């Protein structure tokens, strides 16, 4: 389902200030240099929607974007509305410990208290071996029954063989503590890889909600 329109709504310092809305929310999070803003812009076909920077860790607030998805058929159309949420990145070492603690609490409060949160997309750099901070965060999500999916980013930066090896390594690490893996997506903000799969996944969940 193509995204017809994506508009910025509000930046909030805490879940209590997030929009009063019944729309389902799909949030994106990851380590602060994982390419989150670029991926969001690719999904929405808008290179200026989420602010990108050469310096990681620029997202310090909970950013809401209103999304209109329209799929036109010959004699009808399907219209869906939802919120895309850009969450602060975690694990950025060049901020103070106090700032990291505040961001951690902000993220945890959003994940645990935001009833509209429908799915959290956890972004992982496919070029790297499993990172402790990512695995710990995913385990925390599982323990708290927060629905999430894994999105491997920057797939254009490695060869297919290396990509497959790295993802298999991640799966093995997760299966040490998980009985079943969450949904997994492979993406590239540069080539558009994975865009249709992510949007279709969101569409499927929205359809289930409205049934």
Protein Blocks (a to p, Z undefined) as FASTA:
>chain_A
ZZfbdcdfbdcfbfklpccdfbdcddddddfklommmmmmmmnopaklpccdfbghkamb
dcddddddddddfkbccdddddddddddehiakbcfklmmmmmmmmmmmmmmmmklmbdc
ddddfkbccdfklmmmmmmmmmnopacddddehklmpcfklmmmmmmmmmmmmmmmpcbd
cddddddfknopoklmmmmmmmmmmmmmmZZ
